[in-house]
Amino acid sequence: MAVHVETHRDRMTTDLFFTLQLLDCFLRLTADLSHYVVGREFAWPVDDTNHALIHRIPDNAWGIHGRIGSREQVQVSLGFPQHKHWVSLFMRWWE
């Protein structure tokens, strides 16, 4: 039976480091990167270490949730100018 695990707050995949350990073992998942950005309160600009950690999630995902977050909000409005840099960042991560 296929099992699909989704990243989300208040679940075992809420922690970025624990989720990366799961990926090392066996797991492919449905990824929502916004939960990691807000959960770990990523600073802007996002540093190279956090970029590398986040890239492991979509590289091992078979699905992506199209939600864009910031360090303060799990979902931001796409049309607001103050969110433009977050939108661009998520677009690059999803590529």
PDB file of N, CA, C and O in Angstrom:
ATOM      1  N   MET A   1       0.832  -1.154   0.000  1.00  0.00           N
ATOM      2  CA  MET A   1       0.000   0.000   0.000  1.00  0.00           C
ATOM      3  C   MET A   1       0.895   1.240   0.000  1.00  0.00           C
ATOM      4  O   MET A   1       1.828   1.348   0.795  1.00  0.00           O
ATOM      5  N   ALA A   2       0.601   2.149  -0.883  1.00  0.00           N
ATOM      6  CA  ALA A   2       1.351   3.408  -0.921  1.00  0.00           C
ATOM      7  C   ALA A   2       0.910   4.303   0.230  1.00  0.00           C
ATOM      8  O   ALA A   2      -0.281   4.426   0.518  1.00  0.00           O
ATOM      9  N   VAL A   3       1.877   4.916   0.876  1.00  0.00           N
ATOM     10  CA  VAL A   3       1.600   5.857   1.955  1.00  0.00           C
ATOM     11  C   VAL A   3       2.169   7.203   1.536  1.00  0.00           C
ATOM     12  O   VAL A   3       3.333   7.303   1.148  1.00  0.00           O
ATOM     13  N   HIS A   4       1.343   8.232   1.617  1.00  0.00           N
ATOM     14  CA  HIS A   4       1.777   9.584   1.267  1.00  0.00           C
ATOM     15  C   HIS A   4       1.826  10.415   2.545  1.00  0.00           C
ATOM     16  O   HIS A   4       0.808  10.595   3.214  1.00  0.00           O
ATOM     17  N   VAL A   5       2.989  10.913   2.874  1.00  0.00           N
ATOM     18  CA  VAL A   5       3.192  11.733   4.059  1.00  0.00           C
ATOM     19  C   VAL A   5       3.271  13.181   3.621  1.00  0.00           C
ATOM     20  O   VAL A   5       3.961  13.514   2.658  1.00  0.00           O
ATOM     21  N   GLU A   6       2.557  14.042   4.338  1.00  0.00           N
ATOM     22  CA  GLU A   6       2.550  15.467   4.030  1.00  0.00           C
ATOM     23  C   GLU A   6       3.244  16.224   5.154  1.00  0.00           C
ATOM     24  O   GLU A   6       3.037  15.928   6.331  1.00  0.00           O
ATOM     25  N   THR A   7       4.064  17.196   4.790  1.00  0.00           N
ATOM     26  CA  THR A   7       4.690  18.036   5.802  1.00  0.00           C
ATOM     27  C   THR A   7       3.650  19.012   6.334  1.00  0.00           C
ATOM     28  O   THR A   7       2.850  19.552   5.571  1.00  0.00           O
ATOM     29  N   HIS A   8       3.665  19.239   7.652  1.00  0.00           N
ATOM     30  CA  HIS A   8       2.669  20.127   8.241  1.00  0.00           C
ATOM     31  C   HIS A   8       3.066  20.457   9.668  1.00  0.00           C
ATOM     32  O   HIS A   8       3.809  19.714  10.310  1.00  0.00           O
ATOM     33  N   ARG A   9       2.557  21.587  10.156  1.00  0.00           N
ATOM     34  CA  ARG A   9       2.761  21.961  11.558  1.00  0.00           C
ATOM     35  C   ARG A   9       1.999  20.986  12.454  1.00  0.00           C
ATOM     36  O   ARG A   9       1.030  20.357  12.029  1.00  0.00           O
ATOM     37  N   ASP A  10       2.447  20.876  13.679  1.00  0.00           N
ATOM     38  CA  ASP A  10       1.811  20.048  14.702  1.00  0.00           C
ATOM     39  C   ASP A  10       1.769  18.569  14.328  1.00  0.00           C
ATOM     40  O   ASP A  10       0.889  17.836  14.778  1.00  0.00           O
ATOM     41  N   ARG A  11       2.710  18.138  13.514  1.00  0.00           N
ATOM     42  CA  ARG A  11       2.855  16.732  13.147  1.00  0.00           C
ATOM     43  C   ARG A  11       4.339  16.377  13.244  1.00  0.00           C
ATOM     44  O   ARG A  11       5.173  17.255  13.468  1.00  0.00           O
ATOM     45  N   MET A  12       4.664  15.120  13.080  1.00  0.00           N
ATOM     46  CA  MET A  12       6.068  14.735  13.225  1.00  0.00           C
ATOM     47  C   MET A  12       6.954  15.383  12.172  1.00  0.00           C
ATOM     48  O   MET A  12       8.163  15.487  12.379  1.00  0.00           O
ATOM     49  N   THR A  13       6.394  15.822  11.054  1.00  0.00           N
ATOM     50  CA  THR A  13       7.194  16.471  10.013  1.00  0.00           C
ATOM     51  C   THR A  13       7.270  17.982  10.187  1.00  0.00           C
ATOM     52  O   THR A  13       7.727  18.679   9.282  1.00  0.00           O
ATOM     53  N   THR A  14       6.837  18.497  11.321  1.00  0.00           N
ATOM     54  CA  THR A  14       6.904  19.935  11.549  1.00  0.00           C
ATOM     55  C   THR A  14       8.350  20.412  11.700  1.00  0.00           C
ATOM     56  O   THR A  14       8.666  21.560  11.388  1.00  0.00           O
ATOM     57  N   ASP A  15       9.211  19.538  12.171  1.00  0.00           N
ATOM     58  CA  ASP A  15      10.611  19.888  12.409  1.00  0.00           C
ATOM     59  C   ASP A  15      11.441  19.588  11.157  1.00  0.00           C
ATOM     60  O   ASP A  15      11.462  18.454  10.680  1.00  0.00           O
ATOM     61  N   LEU A  16      12.111  20.591  10.638  1.00  0.00           N
ATOM     62  CA  LEU A  16      12.899  20.436   9.418  1.00  0.00           C
ATOM     63  C   LEU A  16      13.987  19.374   9.585  1.00  0.00           C
ATOM     64  O   LEU A  16      14.152  18.525   8.709  1.00  0.00           O
ATOM     65  N   PHE A  17      14.721  19.405  10.682  1.00  0.00           N
ATOM     66  CA  PHE A  17      15.831  18.462  10.853  1.00  0.00           C
ATOM     67  C   PHE A  17      15.335  17.021  10.977  1.00  0.00           C
ATOM     68  O   PHE A  17      15.950  16.114  10.416  1.00  0.00           O
ATOM     69  N   PHE A  18      14.249  16.795  11.692  1.00  0.00           N
ATOM     70  CA  PHE A  18      13.690  15.455  11.805  1.00  0.00           C
ATOM     71  C   PHE A  18      13.200  14.959  10.445  1.00  0.00           C
ATOM     72  O   PHE A  18      13.405  13.797  10.094  1.00  0.00           O
ATOM     73  N   THR A  19      12.553  15.840   9.683  1.00  0.00           N
ATOM     74  CA  THR A  19      12.073  15.463   8.353  1.00  0.00           C
ATOM     75  C   THR A  19      13.239  15.096   7.442  1.00  0.00           C
ATOM     76  O   THR A  19      13.135  14.155   6.654  1.00  0.00           O
ATOM     77  N   LEU A  20      14.337  15.821   7.540  1.00  0.00           N
ATOM     78  CA  LEU A  20      15.520  15.484   6.740  1.00  0.00           C
ATOM     79  C   LEU A  20      16.072  14.117   7.130  1.00  0.00           C
ATOM     80  O   LEU A  20      16.564  13.383   6.273  1.00  0.00           O
ATOM     81  N   GLN A  21      15.996  13.770   8.405  1.00  0.00           N
ATOM     82  CA  GLN A  21      16.417  12.432   8.833  1.00  0.00           C
ATOM     83  C   GLN A  21      15.498  11.364   8.242  1.00  0.00           C
ATOM     84  O   GLN A  21      15.970  10.301   7.839  1.00  0.00           O
ATOM     85  N   LEU A  22      14.193  11.633   8.187  1.00  0.00           N
ATOM     86  CA  LEU A  22      13.267  10.692   7.553  1.00  0.00           C
ATOM     87  C   LEU A  22      13.614  10.496   6.083  1.00  0.00           C
ATOM     88  O   LEU A  22      13.568   9.379   5.568  1.00  0.00           O
ATOM     89  N   LEU A  23      13.962  11.589   5.414  1.00  0.00           N
ATOM     90  CA  LEU A  23      14.336  11.495   4.001  1.00  0.00           C
ATOM     91  C   LEU A  23      15.573  10.626   3.824  1.00  0.00           C
ATOM     92  O   LEU A  23      15.681   9.887   2.846  1.00  0.00           O
ATOM     93  N   ASP A  24      16.500  10.712   4.761  1.00  0.00           N
ATOM     94  CA  ASP A  24      17.707   9.880   4.698  1.00  0.00           C
ATOM     95  C   ASP A  24      17.369   8.393   4.792  1.00  0.00           C
ATOM     96  O   ASP A  24      18.083   7.554   4.244  1.00  0.00           O
ATOM     97  N   CYS A  25      16.292   8.075   5.480  1.00  0.00           N
ATOM     98  CA  CYS A  25      15.923   6.666   5.684  1.00  0.00           C
ATOM     99  C   CYS A  25      15.154   6.085   4.504  1.00  0.00           C
ATOM    100  O   CYS A  25      15.518   5.027   3.991  1.00  0.00           O
ATOM    101  N   PHE A  26      14.105   6.759   4.072  1.00  0.00           N
ATOM    102  CA  PHE A  26      13.248   6.110   3.087  1.00  0.00           C
ATOM    103  C   PHE A  26      12.176   6.990   2.478  1.00  0.00           C
ATOM    104  O   PHE A  26      11.630   6.632   1.435  1.00  0.00           O
ATOM    105  N   LEU A  27      11.861   8.075   3.052  1.00  0.00           N
ATOM    106  CA  LEU A  27      10.591   8.747   2.808  1.00  0.00           C
ATOM    107  C   LEU A  27      10.591   9.651   1.580  1.00  0.00           C
ATOM    108  O   LEU A  27      11.551  10.378   1.323  1.00  0.00           O
ATOM    109  N   ARG A  28       9.493   9.590   0.828  1.00  0.00           N
ATOM    110  CA  ARG A  28       9.140  10.620  -0.153  1.00  0.00           C
ATOM    111  C   ARG A  28       7.854  11.223   0.359  1.00  0.00           C
ATOM    112  O   ARG A  28       7.055  10.524   0.982  1.00  0.00           O
ATOM    113  N   LEU A  29       7.631  12.499   0.116  1.00  0.00           N
ATOM    114  CA  LEU A  29       6.507  13.153   0.758  1.00  0.00           C
ATOM    115  C   LEU A  29       5.858  14.211  -0.113  1.00  0.00           C
ATOM    116  O   LEU A  29       6.348  14.553  -1.189  1.00  0.00           O
ATOM    117  N   THR A  30       4.747  14.715   0.382  1.00  0.00           N
ATOM    118  CA  THR A  30       4.095  15.888  -0.197  1.00  0.00           C
ATOM    119  C   THR A  30       4.569  17.075   0.624  1.00  0.00           C
ATOM    120  O   THR A  30       4.335  17.135   1.832  1.00  0.00           O
ATOM    121  N   ALA A  31       5.230  18.012  -0.024  1.00  0.00           N
ATOM    122  CA  ALA A  31       5.940  19.068   0.694  1.00  0.00           C
ATOM    123  C   ALA A  31       5.178  20.378   0.719  1.00  0.00           C
ATOM    124  O   ALA A  31       4.599  20.798  -0.283  1.00  0.00           O
ATOM    125  N   ASP A  32       5.187  21.012   1.867  1.00  0.00           N
ATOM    126  CA  ASP A  32       4.692  22.380   2.036  1.00  0.00           C
ATOM    127  C   ASP A  32       5.817  23.149   2.704  1.00  0.00           C
ATOM    128  O   ASP A  32       5.943  23.134   3.928  1.00  0.00           O
ATOM    129  N   LEU A  33       6.623  23.812   1.914  1.00  0.00           N
ATOM    130  CA  LEU A  33       7.824  24.482   2.417  1.00  0.00           C
ATOM    131  C   LEU A  33       7.512  25.642   3.349  1.00  0.00           C
ATOM    132  O   LEU A  33       8.347  26.012   4.174  1.00  0.00           O
ATOM    133  N   SER A  34       6.328  26.219   3.231  1.00  0.00           N
ATOM    134  CA  SER A  34       5.989  27.376   4.056  1.00  0.00           C
ATOM    135  C   SER A  34       6.044  27.055   5.544  1.00  0.00           C
ATOM    136  O   SER A  34       6.373  27.925   6.350  1.00  0.00           O
ATOM    137  N   HIS A  35       5.725  25.819   5.918  1.00  0.00           N
ATOM    138  CA  HIS A  35       5.734  25.455   7.327  1.00  0.00           C
ATOM    139  C   HIS A  35       7.142  25.521   7.915  1.00  0.00           C
ATOM    140  O   HIS A  35       7.307  25.871   9.084  1.00  0.00           O
ATOM    141  N   TYR A  36       8.149  25.191   7.124  1.00  0.00           N
ATOM    142  CA  TYR A  36       9.520  25.256   7.618  1.00  0.00           C
ATOM    143  C   TYR A  36      10.008  26.698   7.716  1.00  0.00           C
ATOM    144  O   TYR A  36      10.735  27.049   8.646  1.00  0.00           O
ATOM    145  N   VAL A  37       9.612  27.523   6.770  1.00  0.00           N
ATOM    146  CA  VAL A  37      10.037  28.923   6.782  1.00  0.00           C
ATOM    147  C   VAL A  37       9.491  29.635   8.015  1.00  0.00           C
ATOM    148  O   VAL A  37      10.223  30.350   8.700  1.00  0.00           O
ATOM    149  N   VAL A  38       8.209  29.439   8.296  1.00  0.00           N
ATOM    150  CA  VAL A  38       7.612  30.101   9.461  1.00  0.00           C
ATOM    151  C   VAL A  38       8.022  29.398  10.755  1.00  0.00           C
ATOM    152  O   VAL A  38       8.271  30.055  11.765  1.00  0.00           O
ATOM    153  N   GLY A  39       8.092  28.083  10.729  1.00  0.00           N
ATOM    154  CA  GLY A  39       8.432  27.333  11.941  1.00  0.00           C
ATOM    155  C   GLY A  39       9.835  27.604  12.447  1.00  0.00           C
ATOM    156  O   GLY A  39      10.069  27.657  13.654  1.00  0.00           O
ATOM    157  N   ARG A  40      10.770  27.775  11.520  1.00  0.00           N
ATOM    158  CA  ARG A  40      12.158  28.061  11.905  1.00  0.00           C
ATOM    159  C   ARG A  40      12.463  29.551  11.841  1.00  0.00           C
ATOM    160  O   ARG A  40      13.592  29.973  12.091  1.00  0.00           O
ATOM    161  N   GLU A  41      11.440  30.355  11.501  1.00  0.00           N
ATOM    162  CA  GLU A  41      11.570  31.810  11.413  1.00  0.00           C
ATOM    163  C   GLU A  41      12.789  32.221  10.594  1.00  0.00           C
ATOM    164  O   GLU A  41      13.660  32.952  11.065  1.00  0.00           O
ATOM    165  N   PHE A  42      12.827  31.730   9.350  1.00  0.00           N
ATOM    166  CA  PHE A  42      13.949  32.047   8.461  1.00  0.00           C
ATOM    167  C   PHE A  42      14.132  33.555   8.353  1.00  0.00           C
ATOM    168  O   PHE A  42      13.176  34.292   8.114  1.00  0.00           O
ATOM    169  N   ALA A  43      15.355  33.999   8.530  1.00  0.00           N
ATOM    170  CA  ALA A  43      15.693  35.411   8.351  1.00  0.00           C
ATOM    171  C   ALA A  43      15.786  35.718   6.861  1.00  0.00           C
ATOM    172  O   ALA A  43      16.039  34.834   6.042  1.00  0.00           O
ATOM    173  N   TRP A  44      15.576  36.992   6.526  1.00  0.00           N
ATOM    174  CA  TRP A  44      15.760  37.439   5.151  1.00  0.00           C
ATOM    175  C   TRP A  44      17.018  38.265   5.091  1.00  0.00           C
ATOM    176  O   TRP A  44      17.189  39.157   5.922  1.00  0.00           O
ATOM    177  N   PRO A  45      17.906  38.016   4.155  1.00  0.00           N
ATOM    178  CA  PRO A  45      17.830  36.981   3.134  1.00  0.00           C
ATOM    179  C   PRO A  45      18.133  35.607   3.730  1.00  0.00           C
ATOM    180  O   PRO A  45      18.857  35.486   4.718  1.00  0.00           O
ATOM    181  N   VAL A  46      17.566  34.586   3.111  1.00  0.00           N
ATOM    182  CA  VAL A  46      17.780  33.217   3.567  1.00  0.00           C
ATOM    183  C   VAL A  46      19.224  32.832   3.273  1.00  0.00           C
ATOM    184  O   VAL A  46      19.708  33.007   2.155  1.00  0.00           O
ATOM    185  N   ASP A  47      19.905  32.309   4.282  1.00  0.00           N
ATOM    186  CA  ASP A  47      21.326  31.986   4.108  1.00  0.00           C
ATOM    187  C   ASP A  47      21.512  30.670   3.332  1.00  0.00           C
ATOM    188  O   ASP A  47      20.567  29.904   3.143  1.00  0.00           O
ATOM    189  N   ASP A  48      22.736  30.437   2.897  1.00  0.00           N
ATOM    190  CA  ASP A  48      23.059  29.264   2.068  1.00  0.00           C
ATOM    191  C   ASP A  48      22.767  27.944   2.777  1.00  0.00           C
ATOM    192  O   ASP A  48      22.340  26.980   2.142  1.00  0.00           O
ATOM    193  N   THR A  49      22.993  27.896   4.079  1.00  0.00           N
ATOM    194  CA  THR A  49      22.727  26.663   4.833  1.00  0.00           C
ATOM    195  C   THR A  49      21.251  26.305   4.767  1.00  0.00           C
ATOM    196  O   THR A  49      20.905  25.158   4.483  1.00  0.00           O
ATOM    197  N   ASN A  50      20.379  27.270   5.026  1.00  0.00           N
ATOM    198  CA  ASN A  50      18.936  27.003   4.989  1.00  0.00           C
ATOM    199  C   ASN A  50      18.451  26.712   3.571  1.00  0.00           C
ATOM    200  O   ASN A  50      17.547  25.898   3.383  1.00  0.00           O
ATOM    201  N   HIS A  51      19.042  27.368   2.573  1.00  0.00           N
ATOM    202  CA  HIS A  51      18.703  27.030   1.176  1.00  0.00           C
ATOM    203  C   HIS A  51      18.996  25.553   0.906  1.00  0.00           C
ATOM    204  O   HIS A  51      18.175  24.846   0.322  1.00  0.00           O
ATOM    205  N   ALA A  52      20.152  25.104   1.328  1.00  0.00           N
ATOM    206  CA  ALA A  52      20.539  23.712   1.085  1.00  0.00           C
ATOM    207  C   ALA A  52      19.607  22.741   1.807  1.00  0.00           C
ATOM    208  O   ALA A  52      19.237  21.706   1.252  1.00  0.00           O
ATOM    209  N   LEU A  53      19.230  23.069   3.038  1.00  0.00           N
ATOM    210  CA  LEU A  53      18.322  22.207   3.790  1.00  0.00           C
ATOM    211  C   LEU A  53      16.954  22.149   3.114  1.00  0.00           C
ATOM    212  O   LEU A  53      16.386  21.069   2.953  1.00  0.00           O
ATOM    213  N   ILE A  54      16.429  23.292   2.724  1.00  0.00           N
ATOM    214  CA  ILE A  54      15.109  23.331   2.089  1.00  0.00           C
ATOM    215  C   ILE A  54      15.122  22.583   0.767  1.00  0.00           C
ATOM    216  O   ILE A  54      14.156  21.887   0.453  1.00  0.00           O
ATOM    217  N   HIS A  55      16.181  22.703  -0.014  1.00  0.00           N
ATOM    218  CA  HIS A  55      16.231  22.029  -1.325  1.00  0.00           C
ATOM    219  C   HIS A  55      16.100  20.518  -1.208  1.00  0.00           C
ATOM    220  O   HIS A  55      15.639  19.865  -2.145  1.00  0.00           O
ATOM    221  N   ARG A  56      16.490  19.964  -0.096  1.00  0.00           N
ATOM    222  CA  ARG A  56      16.347  18.514   0.074  1.00  0.00           C
ATOM    223  C   ARG A  56      14.886  18.083   0.119  1.00  0.00           C
ATOM    224  O   ARG A  56      14.558  16.962  -0.269  1.00  0.00           O
ATOM    225  N   ILE A  57      14.008  18.966   0.590  1.00  0.00           N
ATOM    226  CA  ILE A  57      12.592  18.603   0.705  1.00  0.00           C
ATOM    227  C   ILE A  57      11.959  18.425  -0.679  1.00  0.00           C
ATOM    228  O   ILE A  57      11.455  17.338  -0.961  1.00  0.00           O
ATOM    229  N   PRO A  58      11.960  19.438  -1.558  1.00  0.00           N
ATOM    230  CA  PRO A  58      11.346  19.209  -2.882  1.00  0.00           C
ATOM    231  C   PRO A  58      12.092  18.178  -3.728  1.00  0.00           C
ATOM    232  O   PRO A  58      11.495  17.523  -4.582  1.00  0.00           O
ATOM    233  N   ASP A  59      13.396  18.035  -3.490  1.00  0.00           N
ATOM    234  CA  ASP A  59      14.145  17.012  -4.228  1.00  0.00           C
ATOM    235  C   ASP A  59      13.657  15.602  -3.903  1.00  0.00           C
ATOM    236  O   ASP A  59      13.868  14.675  -4.686  1.00  0.00           O
ATOM    237  N   ASN A  60      13.010  15.440  -2.760  1.00  0.00           N
ATOM    238  CA  ASN A  60      12.505  14.138  -2.334  1.00  0.00           C
ATOM    239  C   ASN A  60      10.979  14.108  -2.230  1.00  0.00           C
ATOM    240  O   ASN A  60      10.414  13.265  -1.532  1.00  0.00           O
ATOM    241  N   ALA A  61      10.329  15.017  -2.915  1.00  0.00           N
ATOM    242  CA  ALA A  61       8.867  15.096  -2.846  1.00  0.00           C
ATOM    243  C   ALA A  61       8.244  14.587  -4.138  1.00  0.00           C
ATOM    244  O   ALA A  61       8.819  14.726  -5.218  1.00  0.00           O
ATOM    245  N   TRP A  62       7.072  14.003  -4.012  1.00  0.00           N
ATOM    246  CA  TRP A  62       6.315  13.678  -5.213  1.00  0.00           C
ATOM    247  C   TRP A  62       5.115  14.573  -5.346  1.00  0.00           C
ATOM    248  O   TRP A  62       4.287  14.387  -6.239  1.00  0.00           O
ATOM    249  N   GLY A  63       5.015  15.530  -4.476  1.00  0.00           N
ATOM    250  CA  GLY A  63       3.971  16.541  -4.562  1.00  0.00           C
ATOM    251  C   GLY A  63       4.400  17.786  -3.807  1.00  0.00           C
ATOM    252  O   GLY A  63       5.163  17.716  -2.844  1.00  0.00           O
ATOM    253  N   ILE A  64       3.902  18.916  -4.254  1.00  0.00           N
ATOM    254  CA  ILE A  64       4.219  20.202  -3.620  1.00  0.00           C
ATOM    255  C   ILE A  64       2.907  20.947  -3.379  1.00  0.00           C
ATOM    256  O   ILE A  64       2.052  21.018  -4.262  1.00  0.00           O
ATOM    257  N   HIS A  65       2.760  21.500  -2.178  1.00  0.00           N
ATOM    258  CA  HIS A  65       1.657  22.421  -1.922  1.00  0.00           C
ATOM    259  C   HIS A  65       2.121  23.807  -2.348  1.00  0.00           C
ATOM    260  O   HIS A  65       3.227  24.224  -2.008  1.00  0.00           O
ATOM    261  N   GLY A  66       1.305  24.501  -3.070  1.00  0.00           N
ATOM    262  CA  GLY A  66       1.689  25.800  -3.617  1.00  0.00           C
ATOM    263  C   GLY A  66       1.460  26.962  -2.683  1.00  0.00           C
ATOM    264  O   GLY A  66       1.021  28.028  -3.115  1.00  0.00           O
ATOM    265  N   ARG A  67       1.746  26.778  -1.423  1.00  0.00           N
ATOM    266  CA  ARG A  67       1.563  27.859  -0.445  1.00  0.00           C
ATOM    267  C   ARG A  67       2.891  28.584  -0.272  1.00  0.00           C
ATOM    268  O   ARG A  67       3.946  27.953  -0.203  1.00  0.00           O
ATOM    269  N   ILE A  68       2.835  29.907  -0.202  1.00  0.00           N
ATOM    270  CA  ILE A  68       4.030  30.728   0.012  1.00  0.00           C
ATOM    271  C   ILE A  68       3.910  31.400   1.365  1.00  0.00           C
ATOM    272  O   ILE A  68       2.907  32.047   1.668  1.00  0.00           O
ATOM    273  N   GLY A  69       4.947  31.239   2.175  1.00  0.00           N
ATOM    274  CA  GLY A  69       4.952  31.826   3.508  1.00  0.00           C
ATOM    275  C   GLY A  69       6.127  32.758   3.702  1.00  0.00           C
ATOM    276  O   GLY A  69       6.982  32.909   2.830  1.00  0.00           O
ATOM    277  N   SER A  70       6.147  33.374   4.860  1.00  0.00           N
ATOM    278  CA  SER A  70       7.271  34.213   5.278  1.00  0.00           C
ATOM    279  C   SER A  70       7.656  33.756   6.679  1.00  0.00           C
ATOM    280  O   SER A  70       7.077  32.805   7.204  1.00  0.00           O
ATOM    281  N   ARG A  71       8.606  34.412   7.270  1.00  0.00           N
ATOM    282  CA  ARG A  71       9.005  34.010   8.611  1.00  0.00           C
ATOM    283  C   ARG A  71       7.917  34.290   9.643  1.00  0.00           C
ATOM    284  O   ARG A  71       7.954  33.739  10.744  1.00  0.00           O
ATOM    285  N   GLU A  72       6.931  35.155   9.293  1.00  0.00           N
ATOM    286  CA  GLU A  72       5.848  35.490  10.215  1.00  0.00           C
ATOM    287  C   GLU A  72       4.533  34.798   9.894  1.00  0.00           C
ATOM    288  O   GLU A  72       3.699  34.634  10.784  1.00  0.00           O
ATOM    289  N   GLN A  73       4.325  34.390   8.650  1.00  0.00           N
ATOM    290  CA  GLN A  73       3.029  33.863   8.225  1.00  0.00           C
ATOM    291  C   GLN A  73       3.216  32.614   7.383  1.00  0.00           C
ATOM    292  O   GLN A  73       4.124  32.547   6.555  1.00  0.00           O
ATOM    293  N   VAL A  74       2.357  31.621   7.595  1.00  0.00           N
ATOM    294  CA  VAL A  74       2.449  30.389   6.820  1.00  0.00           C
ATOM    295  C   VAL A  74       1.889  30.584   5.409  1.00  0.00           C
ATOM    296  O   VAL A  74       2.162  29.785   4.514  1.00  0.00           O
ATOM    297  N   GLN A  75       1.105  31.649   5.215  1.00  0.00           N
ATOM    298  CA  GLN A  75       0.590  31.942   3.874  1.00  0.00           C
ATOM    299  C   GLN A  75       0.478  33.446   3.718  1.00  0.00           C
ATOM    300  O   GLN A  75      -0.158  34.120   4.528  1.00  0.00           O
ATOM    301  N   VAL A  76       1.103  33.969   2.666  1.00  0.00           N
ATOM    302  CA  VAL A  76       1.063  35.410   2.397  1.00  0.00           C
ATOM    303  C   VAL A  76       0.259  35.679   1.133  1.00  0.00           C
ATOM    304  O   VAL A  76       0.048  34.788   0.310  1.00  0.00           O
ATOM    305  N   SER A  77      -0.187  36.926   0.996  1.00  0.00           N
ATOM    306  CA  SER A  77      -0.896  37.343  -0.213  1.00  0.00           C
ATOM    307  C   SER A  77       0.113  37.580  -1.324  1.00  0.00           C
ATOM    308  O   SER A  77       1.083  38.318  -1.150  1.00  0.00           O
ATOM    309  N   LEU A  78      -0.124  36.952  -2.462  1.00  0.00           N
ATOM    310  CA  LEU A  78       0.841  37.004  -3.564  1.00  0.00           C
ATOM    311  C   LEU A  78       0.987  38.393  -4.166  1.00  0.00           C
ATOM    312  O   LEU A  78       2.070  38.745  -4.634  1.00  0.00           O
ATOM    313  N   GLY A  79      -0.072  39.188  -4.166  1.00  0.00           N
ATOM    314  CA  GLY A  79      -0.029  40.481  -4.834  1.00  0.00           C
ATOM    315  C   GLY A  79       0.532  41.622  -4.011  1.00  0.00           C
ATOM    316  O   GLY A  79       0.712  42.718  -4.540  1.00  0.00           O
ATOM    317  N   PHE A  80       0.818  41.403  -2.727  1.00  0.00           N
ATOM    318  CA  PHE A  80       1.324  42.485  -1.887  1.00  0.00           C
ATOM    319  C   PHE A  80       2.804  42.714  -2.176  1.00  0.00           C
ATOM    320  O   PHE A  80       3.583  41.760  -2.174  1.00  0.00           O
ATOM    321  N   PRO A  81       3.207  43.959  -2.425  1.00  0.00           N
ATOM    322  CA  PRO A  81       4.606  44.240  -2.766  1.00  0.00           C
ATOM    323  C   PRO A  81       5.598  43.794  -1.684  1.00  0.00           C
ATOM    324  O   PRO A  81       6.722  43.409  -2.008  1.00  0.00           O
ATOM    325  N   GLN A  82       5.207  43.841  -0.423  1.00  0.00           N
ATOM    326  CA  GLN A  82       6.126  43.459   0.652  1.00  0.00           C
ATOM    327  C   GLN A  82       6.402  41.958   0.672  1.00  0.00           C
ATOM    328  O   GLN A  82       7.317  41.510   1.362  1.00  0.00           O
ATOM    329  N   HIS A  83       5.625  41.179  -0.074  1.00  0.00           N
ATOM    330  CA  HIS A  83       5.838  39.736  -0.125  1.00  0.00           C
ATOM    331  C   HIS A  83       6.552  39.294  -1.397  1.00  0.00           C
ATOM    332  O   HIS A  83       6.793  38.101  -1.586  1.00  0.00           O
ATOM    333  N   LYS A  84       6.889  40.226  -2.258  1.00  0.00           N
ATOM    334  CA  LYS A  84       7.483  39.914  -3.561  1.00  0.00           C
ATOM    335  C   LYS A  84       8.740  39.035  -3.437  1.00  0.00           C
ATOM    336  O   LYS A  84       8.907  38.083  -4.198  1.00  0.00           O
ATOM    337  N   HIS A  85       9.603  39.349  -2.498  1.00  0.00           N
ATOM    338  CA  HIS A  85      10.847  38.573  -2.367  1.00  0.00           C
ATOM    339  C   HIS A  85      10.567  37.147  -1.893  1.00  0.00           C
ATOM    340  O   HIS A  85      11.282  36.224  -2.284  1.00  0.00           O
ATOM    341  N   TRP A  86       9.543  36.946  -1.058  1.00  0.00           N
ATOM    342  CA  TRP A  86       9.188  35.590  -0.632  1.00  0.00           C
ATOM    343  C   TRP A  86       8.608  34.797  -1.796  1.00  0.00           C
ATOM    344  O   TRP A  86       8.912  33.615  -1.962  1.00  0.00           O
ATOM    345  N   VAL A  87       7.772  35.450  -2.602  1.00  0.00           N
ATOM    346  CA  VAL A  87       7.185  34.777  -3.770  1.00  0.00           C
ATOM    347  C   VAL A  87       8.298  34.327  -4.715  1.00  0.00           C
ATOM    348  O   VAL A  87       8.292  33.188  -5.182  1.00  0.00           O
ATOM    349  N   SER A  88       9.243  35.204  -4.997  1.00  0.00           N
ATOM    350  CA  SER A  88      10.363  34.861  -5.881  1.00  0.00           C
ATOM    351  C   SER A  88      11.185  33.704  -5.312  1.00  0.00           C
ATOM    352  O   SER A  88      11.602  32.808  -6.047  1.00  0.00           O
ATOM    353  N   LEU A  89      11.412  33.731  -4.013  1.00  0.00           N
ATOM    354  CA  LEU A  89      12.194  32.679  -3.375  1.00  0.00           C
ATOM    355  C   LEU A  89      11.508  31.320  -3.515  1.00  0.00           C
ATOM    356  O   LEU A  89      12.151  30.338  -3.886  1.00  0.00           O
ATOM    357  N   PHE A  90      10.219  31.258  -3.221  1.00  0.00           N
ATOM    358  CA  PHE A  90       9.500  29.987  -3.324  1.00  0.00           C
ATOM    359  C   PHE A  90       9.469  29.498  -4.766  1.00  0.00           C
ATOM    360  O   PHE A  90       9.592  28.297  -5.009  1.00  0.00           O
ATOM    361  N   MET A  91       9.309  30.394  -5.716  1.00  0.00           N
ATOM    362  CA  MET A  91       9.320  29.995  -7.125  1.00  0.00           C
ATOM    363  C   MET A  91      10.646  29.326  -7.485  1.00  0.00           C
ATOM    364  O   MET A  91      10.665  28.331  -8.209  1.00  0.00           O
ATOM    365  N   ARG A  92      11.742  29.867  -6.985  1.00  0.00           N
ATOM    366  CA  ARG A  92      13.057  29.258  -7.245  1.00  0.00           C
ATOM    367  C   ARG A  92      13.164  27.908  -6.553  1.00  0.00           C
ATOM    368  O   ARG A  92      13.685  26.959  -7.138  1.00  0.00           O
ATOM    369  N   TRP A  93      12.683  27.805  -5.327  1.00  0.00           N
ATOM    370  CA  TRP A  93      12.736  26.528  -4.614  1.00  0.00           C
ATOM    371  C   TRP A  93      11.925  25.458  -5.341  1.00  0.00           C
ATOM    372  O   TRP A  93      12.341  24.301  -5.405  1.00  0.00           O
ATOM    373  N   TRP A  94      10.793  25.829  -5.877  1.00  0.00           N
ATOM    374  CA  TRP A  94       9.912  24.854  -6.535  1.00  0.00           C
ATOM    375  C   TRP A  94      10.477  24.376  -7.873  1.00  0.00           C
ATOM    376  O   TRP A  94      10.127  23.290  -8.336  1.00  0.00           O
ATOM    377  N   GLU A  95      11.347  25.173  -8.499  1.00  0.00           N
ATOM    378  CA  GLU A  95      11.927  24.748  -9.778  1.00  0.00           C
ATOM    379  C   GLU A  95      12.681  23.455  -9.584  1.00  0.00           C
ATOM    380  O   GLU A  95      13.247  22.922 -10.538  1.00  0.00           O
TER     381      GLU A  95
END
